Amino acid sequence: MVQQFVNRRYEIEALRRAFESRKAELVVIYGRWRVGKTSLVLRAFQSVPHIYFLADERSEKENLSEFRKKVGEFFKDLALTRSDLGWVELFQYIAESGEKVVVIVDELPYLVSSNPAFPSLLQKAWDLYLQDSGLKLVLVGSSMGMMERLLGHESPLYRRRTMQLEVKPLRYWHLQEFLPGHGYEDLLRVYGVADGIPLYLKQFDENLSFWENVEKLLLRKESPLYTEAEFLLRQEFREPARYFSILRAIAFGKTSFGEIVNFTGFDRGTVSRYLDNLSRIRVVAKIYPAFEPEKRRNMRYEITDNYFRFWFRFVYPNRERIERELYGEVLRDVRENFDHYMGRVFEKAAEDFLWRKFAFERGGRWWRKGEEIDFVGLKGSRAYFFEVKWSSLRKREAEKALRSLEGKSCSVRTGAPEKALGLVAKNVEDAEKLREEGFIVFELGEMF
C-alpha cells in the first residue's frame, strides 16, 4: 500500500514548537512544486486551531473574499463573511480575538502576482496587530523565485519572519516506504526518474514493472508527467524556450560554461543570465571540485532534480515521436541509454549515503585536468576516496578501480596525513576479502 505521508519529522517538530511558543510567529515555508509543503503544514497543525487558505490565480478581490469567508467560518461570524474588510483589517480581527490560532496562507505568490503591494500589507498587519498577539502566521509558496525575493534583504517581511523552512525532496532511502514491493535496484531507478517528489512517487503502480510505469507516467501523450516540466518552468519564467535549450545541454553532459554556450549557440551573456536564474530557483546548481579553489574555469553546472534530468535527457528530445505515438521506439531508446544515465544518479545517491555514514567535515566530487574522483571526504586526520559504479564488479574490475583511485588520490590536496580507499557499487565480488585488505566496500543493499 502506498504511504501517504513519509518522513518530515524534523519539519513537523519545528512547526509544532512554533505553535507552542508564547510569542507571535511568522513562518515562511517554500520549496519546489509537488514536494509536499501543503501536506506538511496540514499534518503539523491538524490537531490545533487553524485557518487554511489556499490562494489561486483568481483576482485579488476574489481571493480576499475567500479569505474573509474562511475567517468568518472559523469564528462563526456570518456578518464578517458579508463585510468588506480588507487584508489588514482581517488580520486585526484575528489578532484582537485573543485566540491562539494558526493562519496558513498557501501559494502566497498568487497573491503577490495579483497585488505586488501584498507583502507591504502583511508588514503593516504584522507591525500594528500581529507581533504582539498569539497568532502564528504561516506563509507557503512554490514559486522559488518569488519566495526567494520575499526572503531577501529588500523584502518588507525580511526582518519579521521568525522561521523559514525550505522543504526539499525526500532522500532515496525513503522510497522504500512508497514502494515496499520494489527491490533496491528498482528503487534507485525510480529515484532516477521521479527524484524524491512525493506526488510523483505516489503515481508508481506496484503492480506494473518499472518500464511499464515509465511509459505510462512519462512517455505517452496522456502521461501525467509528460508536460509537467514545461508547466513548472512556465510558473517561473514567461518565456522558457531558452531555458529548455540550456537544460537540455546540461542533461546531455555539457556541464561547463563553454560547452553550454557552444551547444545552445546563445551568446555568453545570455547563457550566464539564464544559468543564474535557474540556479536561483534550485533547478541548476553550480558545483566546484572539492578541495580545489572555486574558480570560474573549473566550475560545472548540474541539474539538481532527477525528474528534470530525466525529462530533458529522454522526454524533451523525443517529444515529436511521442506526439506521433511512436511510444515503443521512444521506450527502446530510453532503455538502451538508461544505465549510462543512471551513473550520475547513483553517484549522487552514494554521496548522500557516505555523508550520512561518516558525517564528513568536508567532501564532494573532485576533478582536475581530465582526472575525476567520484567522492572525496575529510574527517579528522583521514581523507576518504571513493569510486562509485552503477554495475556489478568482478574482483579483477574492483582491484583495477582501486589501483586507479590510489593513483588519482595523490593529486588531491586534502591536508590529511592518512587516507582510505573505497568502492560503492551494486555488487562487488569477494567484497569481504577486499575489506580484509583494508579497503572500504559498500554494496547497494547496504545503502538502504
N, C-alpha and C positions, 0 to 999 in steps of 0.2 A: 504493500500500500504506500502511495506517495505521501511523504511527510509534508504538512502544510506550513510548518514553521521550524527552521533549523538554526541553531546557534544563536548569535546576537546576545549572549548572556552579559557581556561587558556593557553593551549599549543600553540594555534594559535596566541594569543595575544603576547606571549613571543617571538615566531619566527618572528612576524611582527616587534616587537620592535628591534630585532636583525638586520633586514633588514634596518630599518630606522636609525640605528646608523651611525655615521660618520667614525667609525673605522672598520678595518677588523674583521671578526668574524669566529671562528672555533667552530661549534656547533656539539655535539655528541648526537645522538638520538638512544635509544636502547629499547628493550622490547621483550617479547616472540613472537614467530611466530604467525601470523594471528591477532595480536592485533590492527592493523590499522596504522602502522607507515608510510607506503607509502602514504596512503590516507591523513594522517595528513599533511605531508610536501607538497604534491601536492596541497592540499586545501589552505595551508598557503601562498604559493608562486605562486598561479595560475595567479595573475594579475601583477606580476613583472617579469623582465627578469631573466630567469633561464635556466640552463643546467641540465637535469635529465639523469643520467647514472645508469643503473641497472647492477651490476656485476653478473656473474653467474659462473658455475662450469667449464667453458672452461679454456684453458690455459691462463697464464698471457699475452702472446703475442696477443691472440685473444681479450681479454678484453681491452688491451691497444689500439688495432686497432679500437675497437668500440668506446672507449672514444675519440680518435683522430677524428673519424668521427663526433661524437656529437659536439665537439668543432668547427670543421670546418664548420658544417652546421649552427651553431649559428652565427658565424662571417662571414658567406657566403664566406669562404676562401677554395675553392676547392683544392688548392695546398696543404693546410695543411692536408687534408684527405689522400693525396698520399705521405706525408712525412714520415720520420722515427723518429720523435721526441719522446722522452721518457716522463715519467710522470712529472719529474721536469721541463723539457723544455715546456711542455704543460701548466703547471700552470704558468710558467714565461710568456708565450704568453698571457694568460688570464689577468694576473696582469698588464702587460705593455699596454694592450689595453685601459686602463683607464675606462672601462665600470664598472658600479655598477651592478654586476651580482651575482646571487646565483648559486653555483655549488653543486649539490646534488649527492653524491656517495652512492647509495643504495646497501645493502648487502655487506658491506665492508669486512666481514670475508672471503668471497670467494677470494678476492684479497690477503689477508694476508695468506690464506692457500696455494695459488699458489706461493707466494713470501713473506716469513717471514720478509724480509727487507722492505716491503712496508711502515710500519709506519715510518721508518727512512727516506725514500724518501719523505714522506709527511712533516716530520720535516724539512728537508733540503729546500723543496719548501717554507714552511711557513717562515722559518728564513731568507731566501735570497730574496724572492719576494712578498709573500702574506701579511705578517703582516703590511706592510706599504701601502697596496693597499685598494681599497674599496670592495674587494671581500668578499663574505660570503660563506664559505665552510661548508657544512652540510654533516656529515658522519652518515650513518644509518646502523644498524646491528641487526640481530635476534639471532645470537649465543650468548647467555647471557654470557657464559664462556669467550669467546674471547673478547667480548665488555668490560667485567669487567677488563680483563687484559690490554686492551687498555686505560682504565681509571685509572689504577693503578700507583703507585709511580714510578715504573721502566719503564713505557712506555715512548717513545720519545715524545708522544703527551700530557703527563700529565700536564705540566705547560703551554701548549699553548692553550688549549681549553678555550673558553670564556663562554660557556654554555653547560650544559648537561641536557637532558630530558629523564627520564625513562617513557615510555608510558605504562600505566597499563590498565588492563581490566576495562570496564565500570562498574559502580555500578548497583546493582539490580534494582533501580528505573528507570534507563534508558531503561530497556527492554520494557516499555510501548510504546516507540517510534518505536521499531522494530515490535512489535506485539500488535497493538492498540485494536484488537478484543478480546484479551485474558483477562480473569478475573485475579484478584490478585493472587489467589491460583495457577493457572496455570503458571503465570509469575514466581512465586518463584520456581515452579517445573522445568521450562525451565532453570532458573538460576542454579538450582542444577545439570543440565546436561551439559549446554554449558558455564556456568560462564558468564562473560561479554565480550566474544570474538566476535567482530562484524561479522567476516566471518561465524562463526557457527550460530549465531542468524539469519543471512540473509537466511539461508537454511531451517528454520522452515516455514512450509506451513500453512498459516492461515485457509485454507480450510480443514485441517486434524485435528483430535483430538491430544491431547498431546501424547497419547500412540502410535498412528499411526505414528507420527513424530519420536518418539524414535526408533521404529522398523525400519523405513525407513532410518534414518540417522546413526544409530549405531549398530543395531543388525542383520544385514544381510551381507553376504559376499561382496556384491556390495555397501554397505553403504559408503558414502563419509567420515564418521568419524570413521569407523571401524578400520582402520590401522593408523589413524592419530597420536595417542600417540606413537606408535612404531617409526613412521617416525621422530617425533620431538625429541625423545630421541637419535635416531641414528645420528641426526645432531650434538648432543653434545658429545656423547660417542661412541667409536668404538665398544665396547663390552657391550651392555646394559643389558644382561641377569640377572646379579646380581642386577642391579638397579631395574629391574622388580620385583624381589622377595621382595626386601625391600619395594617398593611402594605398593605391594600387602599386605604386613604385616600391613603397616600403614592404608591402606584402610579398612582392616578388624578389626581395632580398637587396634592394637598392637602399642601403641604410645610411650611407654618408651623404653629406650635403651636396657634394659634387655629383654623385650618382643620381640623386633625386632630380637635380637640375637637368642633367643630360637625358634622363628617362622621360621627363614631362615636357621638356622644351620650353619651360617657363623661364623668365629672367630671374636672376638670383634674389633680387629684392622681393619679388612676388613670392617665391618659394620660402624665403626667410619669414615673411609676414604670416603666411598661411601655416607654416610649421609652428610658429609661436602661438597662433590661435588654437591649433589642435592640441598643443601642449597645455594650454590654459584650461581646456575642458577635459583633460586627462585621457584623451584618445591616443595621444602620442606622448612618449617620454624621451627626453634627451638623456643618453647614458654615456658615461666615460669609463675607460678601463680602470679597474681597481688598482690602487697603489701607483697610479701614474698622475702627472699633472693634468688638470682639467683644461684642455686647450681645444679650440675650435677644430683643429686639424685631426684630432683623434676622437672627436665626438661622433656618436651614432644616434640614429633615431629608431625607435621601436614602437610598434603598435602595442598598447598595454592590455588590450581586451581580446581574448581569443575569439569571441564571436566576430568582432570586426576583422581580425586577422583572417579567419576562415572565409568570411563573406567577400573580402577584397581579393583573396587568393583564388577562390573557386566559384563564387556565385556571380560577382560583378563581371568578370571576363566572359562568362558563359550566358549572359542574360538573353542574347539573341537566340541561342539554341534552346534555352528554357522557354522563351516566348513561342518558339516554333514546336514546342512539345517534344523535343528530342531528349527526353529525360534519361533514357538508357545510355546514350553517348556521354552525357554530362556526368552521370554517376560513374561510368567507366573511367573517365578522365580523373575524377576525384580519387577513386580507389588506387589508380596507378601512381599517383603522386602524394598520397596521404602520409605514408611512412616518412618520407623526406620532410614534409610539413611538420610532422609530429616531433621531429628532432628538437626544435626550439621550444615547443610546448613542454616537452619532458625536461629540458634544461631548466625552465622556469619553475616547474613543479619541484624538481630536485633542489633548486636553490631555496625554495620555501622550506622544504624538508630539512635541509642542512642547517639553516638558521634556527629552526625550531629545535633541532637535535643538539647543537653545540652552543647556541647563544653567543655567536661571534661578536667581537668588538668592532670589526670592520670586515667587509667582504664584498664580492661581486665577480663578474666576468673580467678577464684580463686579455688584452691583445696588444701586440706591438709588431710592426714590420712583418706582417704575414703569419705570425705565430699567435695562437689563441689557447687559453685555458678556460674550461667551462665554468669553474668556480675556484676562487682563492679566498680563504677566510683566515683571519688572525684572531687568536685567543691566547692571551698571556705571552709566553715566550715561544709559542709554536705557531707556525704557518701551515695551513692545510690546503692541499692542492687536489682537485677532483676532476676527473674525466667523466662525462655523462654520455651514455649511449642508449638510444632507443632501440635496443637489439639484445639478443641473447648471445653472450660471448663465450666462445670456446676458451680453454685455458691459455692456449697459444696467443689468441687475439687479446686476451686480458693482459698477459705479460707484455706484449708489444705496446699496448696502450700505456701501461705503467712506465715502460722504459722511455717512451716518448715524453710522457708527463715529467719524468725525472729531469730530462734534458731541458725542457722548457721552463721548469720551475727555477732554474739557475738564473734566468733573466729577470725574475720578478724581485723588486726591491721592497720586501716587507719589513726588514729590520729585525726579524725574528731569528734567533740562533738555532732553533730546532724546526724541523719540518716533517710532515706526514703526507703520504700519497694515498689516494683513494679512487675508487670506481663506484659509479652508480649506474646500474643497467637493469634491464628486465630480469635477466638471469645471468649468472656467471658460473661457468663450470669450475669445479674444485674451489669454490669460494672460501670454504673453511681453511683449505691449505694455504691460500693466499693470505688469509688473516693471520695464520700461524707464522707467516714470513714477515709480518709486521705491517701489512697493507690494510687499509680500511675498505671494506666492501659492503655495499648495500644493494639489495635486490628489490624489485618492485613491491613485493608483498610487505616488506619492512617499512615502506614509505606510508603505509596505511595503518 
